[in-house]
Amino acid sequence: GLTSGSTAMCGEIFASNNPRYSMNRLQRCDLHGLHVDEALQFAEAHLVRCREARIDKTMLVVGRGSHSQSGTARIRPAMLHMLSSTGGIVHGVHEKNEGCIMVDFAVPVSGSRG
């Protein structure tokens, strides 16, 4: 297995962001404070869990990126890019909080645009 300290560290960050994260709490996944690649890995695993649990929709919290020049500001575009290359979901930035990305697992009817 992995013994790298950074993996354990980002796991701790994730755990502190998501104290009640479990199968019945998949509606929200808090990723702020993670490096971009770590956030993407967590998000992909989260989407897989949501699919397995047959969750309708979930929210990825990536933060606005206003407080850090490096990490968080890059997470959102990278996350949106990852989501756009993921099939079977609809996603969009939350209308009231740009630091949140809404993901809907309902596959859109082909041809319809909303």
Secondary structure, 3 states (H helix, E strand, C coil): CCCCHHHHHHHHHHHHHCCCCCHHHCCEEECCCCCHHHHHHHHHHHHHHHHHCCCCEEEEECCCCCCCCCHHHHHHHHHHHHHHCCCCCEEEECCCCCCEEEEECCCCCCCCCC
